Every structure is written in structure tokens, then in C-alpha cells.
Amino acid sequence: MTEWEAVIGLETHVELQTKSKMFCGCPVDFGDEPNTAVCPVCLALPGALPVPNREAIEGILSIGDALNCTLTEDSLFYRKNYFYPDLPKNYQISQYTFPLCVDGHLDVDVDGESTTVGITRVHMEEDTGKSTHVGESGRIHGAEHTLLDFNRAGVPLVEVVTEPDIRSPEQARAYGMELQRIVRALGVSDARLEEGSMRFDANISIRPVGSEELGTRSEVKNVNSLRSMQRAIAYEITRQIEVLESGGSIHLETRHWDEAKGVTKPGRTKEDSADYRYFQDPDLLPLHIDDAWRERVRDRRPKLPAAKRARYRELGADERAADLLTDAGDLGGLFESAVAEGADARTVAIWLTGEVVAYLRREETEVGETSLTASSLARLAEMTTGGDLSATAAKEVLAGVLAGEGNPRDVAEARDLLQISDVNAIEAEVDAVLEQHPQALEKLREGDPKPIGFLVGQVMRATGGKADPRMVQDLIRKKTQE
């Protein structure tokens, strides 16, 4: 029986978060009233001429640099001709032979195994408008009519095209997630999949394991979530295997993912580049990216997600916490600063990715709007490791600090959470508990360790949870040897 291998390449579209559109001065705002952010240029009125957006050019150069691409010195804009009902020009200004960024790569990890995904090109184009097909299906087939909103037409759009280096749905998802992290770290896009500012096209084919020849591919278009992309690719791999094993053939076509039914559906026959009749846009001059411009872009590059994760792990966070801190924006910086002030890295990482994240989501706020600082985290960690607070009490104090009740010690005192660390006071409670439970004490002396937990619990109950449990346990063990 034939063993099959998937060959997957991804095309990712990223809307840039610029103030204005790619070739005109119309504002870029998600959620405006339909057809209000338009002008003669993006409506393609006669005589209107495009002018490239410098901020957008720097945005794509930042993405290409972060993806280890060569930033080309000279680049051109082309007209891509196709039936575009949601682009008034009926062609798209894009790039073809000379894109801005080429020959890059991105390393991704899946279950501890690293894979290098080659980046063929990163090029600039303009986004289309939005078509709303009114009808039960929500698609053009069966629609009663279609509404067009041109607000999005002309928004700067970066397309990142990979080599066919991905071999599984899991690798595809990991790639998409890491690319989203990079784009957000660069600050060039919010990369919100739910709003369409980042979208995936997945090219999928299969071939017998060991074969070097590529199979016929299908392209699943406009997938707008990482989960959906993974599911769509998994379905398409299974579908293609079933077609070939039943004697059928795969057609070069676009397909659409039906989230509700969990299947891909045929769209249209896939075009080749020649079908788009590319030619250089006569209204736009060639772009020249000199060395000084490239260096300015590189100098502004922030620490990227992979470097952040490595740094957090180096400081003492475990792998899961490092991933969460990388995705949590300001919390990563707070973690580094707290550790620099002497806090235990593992303890602080657990608090930040647990209680703090939960609080911020519950209150729908940002950490910068709370009273939590690196210094307060460091003091709280010091109080916990020093025996002033139990682990449970520390979480309660943290909640008080987040709510603005004061510094950790003030909160602990106000809530009466400080542990009893007076040896004599705790020893008196231990003696009382052992006197009440002589059988448990005798079992300990006979070598049975089971009663220790029960006895510690009794002392903690007697002290209202304020005794240092480690001190209680040490005292009990000492008493068993008397």
C-alpha cells in the first residue's frame, strides 16, 4: 500500500496598520461605515494617480528583514489583471518579477522538533474591497444580491510566500502562529485573524514517500484562523489520498473551507501567472531601496519572539511559560525586570501566566493600567521564599496588589495573611496537635510517613493557615525522634 507525504506551501496576507492606504491618503480604520473611506484614487476615477505609501514600504521591509530575507535594491510595481468586482480599477497593483524581499526562512518548532520553512518572497500589493453576498448560503452561488464596500480597497497588503517545505497540518499551524507573533512584535499590523487583517491560502499536494516529484496541488483560499487552517489542511490531505487511491485525479483548483461542515469545497480552476497578464504599472516609478534605508529598518528591529523565548528560558522560565510570556506583550518585560530585581524566575513566571493573565482578562484591562510593578513582584516573591507568606496567601496578596490595595506587605497585613514564623508559637501548636493525636505520632515513630500530611493539616487549621508549613513539618519530624 502506498505511503503518502503531504507537501504544503502557505501564502499569508497581512494588512499593514498604516494611517493611510497604499496609494492614496484615505484613512485605514476597521469598522467604518461602508464606502466612507474612499477617494478618486481608490475608486479609480479618471485622471487619479497612485502615490506609494512610505510607511507601508518600511513595514514590508521590516517583515522581510525579520524573516531573514534579502532586501532587494530595486523593485517594481505591476498590474495584476483579473476580474475584481471589489476593486474599482478591475486590476490589482502588486509585485511580480522584482519583489521587495526574497530568499528568507523561518524556523518553527513542533513537539520539540525544529523545521526550517523557506520564504520565497515577501511582496507588496493592495487589498481588495469587501463583498457581502446576501442570501442563505453567504456565498455568491445562491445569493440574492451582493453589497460592495470599498473601504478596504487599497489598504496596504503584504504577501508572504513560503517554499513547499511544510509537511503536516501541525507544522503549518506552528508557522502561522510564529509569523503572527513576528508581525505583532514588529508593530506593523495587529494581525487579527478574526478581522481579516491576516489571512492564509494553503497550497496542498501529496506524493508517495520518497518521491521528489510534486503532485497536483489544490489551494484552500482565505482561511481566517489557525485552527481552521490546520483542520482544512488535514481534511484536504485525506481527501486527496482518497481520490488518488480510488483511481481519480487531483485538479489544479481553488477550494474554500466550510467551517461548519469541516470540509473543503471546489471554487474555480486555478490560474497560472500568465493568466493574470502582469505588466509594469506605468503610473508608478521603480522603487530604489538604498543601503541607508535598509540599515534604518534593521536598526529599528525589536527583539523577535524566538529571541524572547530563549531569553525567558535562560532566566529560568519553563518552556510553556516562556511561550506564554512571549505572547503576552508587556508581561514579558515585567518578568525580565522582576528577575533583575532578584525575584525567583519560575515563581514569577507562574504568577504572570496564571493569576495575572486571568485577572487582566476578567477585568478587561492591561497590566500597565494596574498597580503591579516589577518591584512589587520581586518583594512578593521574596516574602514567599522567606516564609512570610504561603503559596496560597501569595496569590491572594497578588490579587490585592493588582486591585490597587497597596504594596505586597501592606496588602498581606491588611488581609491578615502573614505567616507565623515564631518557632516557639508554632511549636506550641505542634505539641497540642500531637497530644490530641497520639496514634498518628506513634505511626510516624514506627516509620509510617503517611500521618505527616494529616498532622501538618491539623496545625495549619489550628493557626488559621498562618503557620509556615515547612517549619511545621520540620518540628513534627523532630518530635518523632524525641
N, C-alpha and C positions, 0 to 999 in steps of 0.2 A: 504494500500500500504506500502511496506517495506521501512523503512528509513535506509539508509546505512551510515556506518562510514568507512573512509579510515584509514588504518594502514600502516605507511611508515617508513622504515629504510634506512639510507644512508651509503654508503661506499665511502669514499673520498680518492683518491690517490694524494699524494703531492710529487713532485720531490724535493729533497733537493738540495740546492745551494752549494754543496761542490766543492772543487777544482778537486777532482778525483772521480772515480766511486766507487761503494760499495765494490768491492772485488779485484780491481786492480788499477794501477796508471794512467790509461788513463784519459785525461782531460775531464771535463764536460763543454761543450760550446754549446749553442744553435746556429744553423745556419752554423756549419762547413760543408765542402764538405762531401758528403756521404762516409762512410766507411774509414774515415781518423783517427778517434779517437778510434782505436781498437788495441788489443794486443792478445797474445796467451791465456790469461785468459778469456777475454770476448768473444773470438772467440772459446773457448772450445777446444783448440788444445791439443793433448795427452801430459800428464805429467804436464800441467799447474795447479797450485793450488791457490785457493782463499785466500785472507787475509782481514779481516774486516776493514773497514774504521772507525777510532776512531771518527773523526769529525761527521760522519753520525750518529753514536751511540749517541753522545751527542745531536745531532739535534732532534732525535726522543724522547730522554728523556726530552728535553725542551718542546716539543709539549705535551707529556703526562702529565708533571707537570702543564702546563698551563691549561690543561683540567681536572685538579683535579683527575688525575689517581693515583693509587698505582704503584710506580715504582718497578718492581719485582727485587729480588736479583739475581736470576739465570734464565737464558734464553737460548733457543736452536734455532739453525737454522735447517730447514728441506728442503727436496727436494719435490717440488710440481710437479708431473708428469702429463703432458698434451701435446697435440700436439701444440708446439710453433714454427711455421715457422720462427718467428722473434727472437728466442733465439737459438743460435747455439747449446747449451747443450741439447735442447729439454726438459728441465725441468727448473723450476724457484726456486732459493734459496729464501725461505720465512720463516715464523714462523707459528707454528700451536698450539701445546699444551701449550707452555710456552712463550707467547709474552712478550715484554719488559714492556708494560703498560696496566693496566686493571682497570675496575670499576671506571670510571670517570663520569663527567657530564658537560654540558654546558647550561647556561641559555640564552634564546633568547626572544626578545620582538617583538610582532606583534600587532600594533594598541594599545599600552599601556598595553597589557596583556602578562605576563611573563609565559614562558613554560620551564621546565627543561627537556633536552634531555639527556638520559643516554648514556654514552660511554662504550661499551662492551670491546673494546680492541683497542690498537694502536700498530701495529706491523711493523717490518721492512722487506722489500724484495727488489728485484732488478727489475728495469723496463725492458720492452721488447724493441726490436728494432722497426723500423717503416716500415710498409708495404704500398707501393703505388700501388694501383690496377689501371692499365692503361686501360681505357675504358670509355664509355659514362656514365655508372652508378657511377663510382668511388668506387664500392664495388666489392668483389671477384666474385659475381654472374654476369656473363656477361663481366668480364674483359678479355682483350686480353692477358695480361701478368701482372706479379707482380714484382716490384722492391723492394729489401730489403736493408735497411740502418741500420747497426748495431752500429752506433754512440751512440744511446740511450740505447742500450743493456747493462745492468749492472749499470745504473745510480741509486743512492740510492732513494728508493721509500718508503714512509711511507703510510700505510693504516689506516685510522681512521674509525672504525665501530661503528655505533650507535645501541642502543636498538630500537625496533619498537615503539617509543614514539611520532612520528610526526603524526599529524592528518590532515594537509592541505598543499597544494602547497605553500601557503604563509609562513607557519612555516618552510618548507623545505628550501625555499629561504633565510629566515632570518638566519637559522642555517648555511647555506653555506657561507653567507656573513660574519657572525661573525667569523667562522672558518678561512676564508681567512684573515680577519683583524688580528687575533691572530698570524697566521703563519708569516705574514709580520712583525708584531711588534717584533716577536722573531728574525727576521733576518735569518731564516733558509731556506727560499725559497721566490722567487718573487711571487709565486702563481698566475702566469699569465695564466688565463684560455684559452686565445686565442692562447697561445703557447703550451698548453698541460701540463704545469707544475703543474696544479691542475685539476682533473677530477672527475666526480661524477658517481656512479652507484646507481640507486634508486630502492629499493625493495618495491613494492606496492601491497597491497591486500585490499579487502573490506569485511565488515561483517555487519550484522544487528546491529543497535544501541542497546547497552545493552548486546550484546553477548561478552563473554570472549574468545571464540574460534577463532583462527586466520584462515583467509581464505587462499586459494592457491595464492601464490604471482607470479608476473612477475617482472623480473629485467630489467630495462632500462639501457643499458650499455653506458659508455664513453660519458657522456653529458659534453660539454665543455663551458657552460655559465650558469650563474644564471637564466637568463631569459628563456633559453631553458629548464633547469631543471624544473622550475615552470610550463612551458607550457606542458612538457612531462608528468609530474605527473598529471596535471589536465586532460589531454586527456586520460591517462590510467585509471584514476578513472571512468570517464564517460564511456569508452569502457567496463570496467569490469561490471559496473552496467547494461549496455545494454545487455551484454552477459548473465548474470545471470537471468535478468528479462524476457529474451526471451526463457528461458529454457535450455540454454547452460551451459558449464562449463569452468572454467579458467584452463589453463595448466601451469605447472611449466616450465617456459621457459625464455630465454633472448630475449629482444627486442631492436630494435635500433630506435632512434628518427630521423625522417626526418624533418629537419627544414623548408625546402621549402614548404612541403605539410602539416606540422603541425600534423603529425600522427606518432604513433609507428608502427614498422613492425616486424614480427616474425624473430628471429635469429635461435637459436638452443635450443634443450632440455637442461634444467638446470641440471648441475651435483650436486651431493652431495659430501661432503668432502671425502667419501670413494673412489669416482671415481678418485680422484687425487693421490691416493696411496702414501700419505705422509710417509716419513721416515727420521730420523735424518741424516743430511749430514755428512758423515764420514770424510770429509776433513776439517771440522770446529769444533774447540773445543767449549764447552759450554761457554757462557758469564757470568761473575760474576760482578755484579754492587754493589760495597760496599757502605757503608754509606757515606764515604768521597766523592766519585764520585757523588752520588746523591745530596749531600749538595752543591758541587761546581756548579752543574747545577742550583739548586734553587737560589743560591746567585747571579747568572748572569741574573736571570729573570728580564726583564724590566717591567715598568708599562704596564699592559694589557689594551686593548681597553675599556672594561667595566669600569675600574677604571679611565681612562682618561675622558670618557664621564661624569662620576659622578663628577669629579673634575671641568670640564669646566662648568657644570650646577651650581655647588656650587659657582663658581666665578661670575656667572651672565649671562652666555650664555643660550639662549633658547635651547629647545631640538633638533631642526633641526640644529642649528649652532654647537651644541656640537657634533652631529653625523658627520657633515662635517669636523670639525676640527680634529676629531679622525682619519678620513680617509685621511687627507691632510698632514700627516707626520710632517715636520718641522714647519708648520703653527701653530700647537697646542702649541709647545714650545714657539713660538713667542708671541702667545696670552697670555700665563701664565706670561711671562716676562714683557709684556707691562702692564698688570693689576697690577703686583707687583710694577711697577713704577708709579702707580696712574691713569692709563687710565681707562675710563669707559668701563666695560666689554662688555656690549651689543653693544656699538658703534664699538669697535674694532672687535668684532666677525662678525658684519655685513660687515665691510670693508674687513676683511681677506677672508671670504667665498664668497664675491661678487666681488669687484673690483680687489683684489689681485689675486684670483684664475683665473679670466678672463684674466688678464694681463699675468700671467705665461703661460697659455695655448696658448694665442695669440703669445707670443714671444718664445714659446717652450723652457722655461728656468726654473730654480729652484730659490726659494726665496733666497737661500744663494748666488746666483750669482748676486743679485740686491743690491741696496744701502739701502734697507729697514731694519731698526733695531727696537728693542723694544722701544728704547729711542725716535726714530723719530715718532713711532706710538703714544706714550704717549704724546709727545709735540703737535702732530696734534690734538689729542683728547682734550687736554687742550685748544688749540686755538679755537676749535669748541664750546665747552661748555662755554668758556669765552666770546664768542661773536665776536672774531676776524675774524672768517670765517663762512660763511653759510654752510649748509649741502652739497649743490651743489658744492660750491667752495672747500670744504674739499676734495671731490673726485678728483677734478682736481689737487689739490696740491699733493694728494697721488700718482696720476699718474706721476707727475713730480719727486717726491722722488724715485719712482720705476725706473724711467728712468735715475737716477743719476744726477739730476739737483741741488742737494743740500739738506739742511735740510728744514723742513716744512716752517719756516719763510722766508728763502731765496727764496724758490720757490714761496710763496704767494706774496712777494714783487716784484719779477721779473715778475710775471704774472699779477700784479696789481689786486689781489684778496682779499686783506684785507678789511674787512667791515668798514664802517664809524660808529664809536661808539661815536662821539662827539654829545651830546644831542642837543646842540644849532644848529648845522648844520642840523641834521635830523629834528628838529622841524621847521626850516625854510622851508624845502621841504614839510613837512606835511601841514603847513599853506598854501603854494602855491597850493597844490593839492586840499585842502578843499575849497579854494577860487574859483578854477576852476569848482568844482562840488558841488554847494550849495544844490542841490536836494538830493544827496546822504547823505550829512551831516544832512539834515533835517529828512530824514527817520531814520537815526540812533538815532536821538534825540527823535523820536516818538516810539522807541523801536523795530524797524525792524533791525535785526542783519545782514541781507543779504549784504548790501553795504560794510561791513568791508573788505571783501576779495578784492573787486574791488579797494577800496581806497588804501589798502596796496600794491596792484599790481602797481598802478599808481606811488606811491612813490618809489617803487623798480625800476621801469622803469626810473624814473627821476634821480635816483642815480646810474644808471648802475648796479643795483643789489648789490650794496655795503653796503646799509643800513642794520642794524640789524632788521630783520622783527619783532622780538618780541618787540623791542623798538618802532618801527613804530606803531604797533598795540596798544601798551600802550598809546602812545601820541595821537593817533586818539580817543581812548575811553575817554581820559582826556578832549580832546577838545569838545566832545559831551556833556559834563557835565558843560561846561562854559556858 
